[in-house]
Amino acid sequence: MFNLDHWDISEERMYFKRFRSREEKTTDKVTGFAGSMKFVYLHLVWFSIWIMFHIGVLGSSGQFDVGYSTLTMIVSLEAIFLSTLVMVTQNRQAKKLESRSQIDFESNLQSLVWSVHIADKLGVDVKHVEALCAEVIQESRQTN
């Protein structure tokens, strides 16, 4: 219908996927797994077996041993790494959002310029339309 070849319309998702580094791909996989129920179930089974073994249900002596200290260290290290990976992922998502916001702003600005230009050519009272827009925007802010 329209020839838009002169516009730079890019596939944002493909761009971000194509240019991700190996670290970003790995981070996405780890955070994807860590945010799944498989991760929860795996830890539930692992910790249950660990605790049952160390309290004597599965054959250990039942006395205090260093197993609890080791478990605490493992859980702490895992929490440190997972929280760091989550922050890395959130930072990357923030960059994507910033890029999208800039594209939205430029698109809105371009639409505004075109609308005003077309309205001027058609003889539309731009000031009157702007006053109506301001009124509608104000009403929408009051209802939200």
C-alpha positions as CSV (number, residue, x, y, z in Angstrom):
1,M,0.0,0.0,0.0
2,F,2.7,2.5,1.0
3,N,6.4,2.5,0.2
4,L,8.2,2.9,3.5
5,D,11.7,2.0,2.2
6,H,13.0,5.5,3.0
7,W,12.2,5.0,6.7
8,D,14.5,3.1,9.0
9,I,12.1,0.7,10.5
10,S,14.1,-1.9,12.4
11,E,13.2,-5.0,14.3
12,E,14.1,-4.1,17.8
13,R,13.8,-7.6,19.2
14,M,16.0,-9.0,16.4
15,Y,18.6,-6.3,17.0
16,F,18.9,-7.0,20.7
17,K,18.9,-10.8,20.1
18,R,21.5,-10.6,17.3
19,F,24.0,-8.4,19.1
20,R,23.9,-10.0,22.6
21,S,27.3,-11.1,23.9
22,R,28.0,-14.6,25.2
23,E,27.8,-13.3,28.7
24,E,24.3,-11.8,28.1
25,K,23.1,-15.0,26.5
26,T,24.4,-17.0,29.5
27,T,22.9,-14.6,31.9
28,D,19.5,-14.9,30.2
29,K,19.6,-18.6,30.4
30,V,20.6,-18.7,34.1
31,T,18.1,-16.1,35.1
32,G,15.4,-17.8,33.0
33,F,16.1,-21.1,34.9
34,A,16.4,-19.4,38.3
35,G,13.1,-17.8,37.7
36,S,11.3,-21.0,37.0
37,M,9.5,-23.6,39.1
38,K,12.0,-26.2,38.0
39,F,14.6,-24.2,40.0
40,V,12.3,-24.2,43.1
41,Y,11.5,-27.9,42.9
42,L,15.2,-28.8,42.4
43,H,16.1,-26.8,45.5
44,L,13.3,-28.2,47.5
45,V,14.5,-31.8,46.7
46,W,18.2,-30.9,47.2
47,F,17.7,-29.1,50.6
48,S,15.3,-31.8,51.8
49,I,17.8,-34.6,51.1
50,W,20.7,-32.5,52.6
51,I,18.7,-31.8,55.8
52,M,17.4,-35.4,56.2
53,F,20.9,-36.7,55.8
54,H,22.4,-34.3,58.3
55,I,19.7,-34.9,61.0
56,G,20.1,-38.7,60.7
57,V,17.0,-39.7,58.7
58,L,19.2,-41.0,55.9
59,G,21.9,-42.6,58.0
60,S,24.1,-39.9,59.3
61,S,24.9,-39.8,63.0
62,G,22.4,-37.0,63.7
63,Q,24.9,-35.0,65.7
64,F,25.9,-31.5,64.6
65,D,28.5,-31.5,61.8
66,V,30.0,-29.0,59.5
67,G,27.4,-29.9,56.9
68,Y,25.1,-27.1,58.1
69,S,28.0,-24.6,57.8
70,T,28.7,-25.8,54.3
71,L,25.0,-25.5,53.4
72,T,24.9,-22.0,54.7
73,M,28.0,-21.0,52.7
74,I,26.6,-22.6,49.5
75,V,23.2,-20.9,49.9
76,S,24.9,-17.6,50.6
77,L,27.1,-17.8,47.5
78,E,24.2,-18.9,45.4
79,A,22.2,-15.9,46.6
80,I,25.1,-13.5,45.8
81,F,25.5,-14.9,42.3
82,L,21.7,-15.0,41.6
83,S,21.2,-11.4,42.8
84,T,24.1,-10.2,40.7
85,L,22.7,-11.9,37.6
86,V,19.3,-10.5,38.3
87,M,20.8,-7.0,38.6
88,V,22.7,-7.4,35.3
89,T,19.5,-8.5,33.6
90,Q,17.6,-5.6,35.0
91,N,20.3,-3.2,33.8
92,R,20.0,-4.6,30.3
93,Q,16.2,-4.4,30.4
94,A,16.6,-0.7,31.5
95,K,18.8,0.0,28.5
96,K,16.2,-1.6,26.2
97,L,13.4,0.5,27.8
98,E,15.5,3.6,27.4
99,S,16.0,2.8,23.7
100,R,12.2,2.1,23.2
101,S,11.4,5.4,25.0
102,Q,13.7,7.3,22.7
103,I,12.1,5.7,19.6
104,D,8.6,6.4,21.0
105,F,9.6,10.1,21.6
106,E,11.0,10.5,18.1
107,S,7.9,8.8,16.6
108,N,5.5,11.0,18.6
109,L,7.5,14.1,17.7
110,Q,7.5,13.2,14.0
111,S,3.7,12.6,14.2
112,L,3.2,16.0,15.8
113,V,5.2,17.8,13.1
114,W,3.3,16.0,10.4
115,S,-0.1,16.7,12.0
116,V,0.6,20.4,12.5
117,H,1.9,20.6,8.9
118,I,-1.1,18.9,7.4
119,A,-3.5,20.9,9.6
120,D,-1.9,24.1,8.5
121,K,-2.2,23.1,4.8
122,L,-5.9,22.2,5.4
123,G,-6.6,25.5,7.2
124,V,-7.3,23.9,10.6
125,D,-7.2,26.3,13.6
126,V,-4.2,24.7,15.3
127,K,-4.5,26.8,18.4
128,H,-8.1,25.7,18.9
129,V,-7.2,22.0,18.5
130,E,-4.3,22.4,20.9
131,A,-6.7,24.0,23.5
132,L,-9.1,21.0,23.0
133,C,-6.2,18.6,23.4
134,A,-5.0,20.3,26.6
135,E,-8.5,20.1,28.0
136,V,-8.9,16.4,27.2
137,I,-5.5,15.7,28.7
138,Q,-6.4,17.6,31.9
139,E,-9.7,15.6,32.2
140,S,-7.9,12.3,31.7
141,R,-5.4,13.2,34.5
142,Q,-8.3,14.0,36.9
143,T,-10.1,10.7,36.3
144,N,-6.9,8.6,36.8
